C-alpha cells in the first residue's frame, strides 16, 4: 500500500453497484484466498479511525462492514480503495478560527 494510487473519494461508483448485488457463498478457491486476507482487522481499524477522526468514510465503511462474516474479493478491493483514500487525504482537516463568531 506504500506505493498505491491515491484516490479522492471514499467509495467509487463502480463499487456501489457491486456492493448492492447479492453475492453467492464463496467457492473453495475464493474462500482460500480470503482466509489469507486481514479483512476483519482492516475493517475494524477503519472503524476506529472513522469514529475518532474520519467521519467521511462512514458510508463506505458501512457498506463493507456488512460482509464481515463472508467477505468476497470485491469487498477487499473496496477496503483497499478506502485505505488509498485515507492515504490521499491525510493532510485534509478542519480549521476553526478562535476569533470567529
Secondary structure, DSSP 8 states (H G I E B T S, - for coil): -TT----SSSS-HHHHHHHHS------HHHHHHHHTS-HHHHHHHHHHHHHHT-GGGHHHHHHHHTTSSS--HHHHHHHHHHHHHHHHTTT------TT--
